Amino acid sequence: MNFTRILGVLLLIAGTASLATGGFSYTKDSTVVKLGPLELSAKEKEEVKLPVWLGVGAIAAGGLLLVLGGRKR
């Protein structure tokens, strides 16, 4: 398999995962108060929503790379 086909497969997988999950979340540590050696921190859960057009575009681009990437010139 050449690089173009591998990239196409990866885009197909990423686009499908994007449509299936709709986004991802992560936890961010932030310092709330710091008084000398004393420190108070909090954990915040952040959520990132991925737009539908991004997943559809990745699937379309991956499909095109698979179809056109195998052609010999």
C-alpha positions, 0 to 999 in steps of 0.5 A: 500500500502506498502513502495515499491509500494509507492516508485515505483509510485513516481519513475514513476511520477518523471521519466515521469515529467523528460521526459516531462519537460527536466529539470528545472530552478532557479534564483540565487542571487549573489553579484557583488560589495560591497563597505562598506554599498553599495552593488550591486547584480545581479540575474542570471537564471540557467538552469539544463538539465536532461538527457533522460536516467535518466527519462527512468531509473526512469520509469523502476525502478518504474515499477519493484518496482510496479511489484515485490513489490507486491509479497509475499514471 
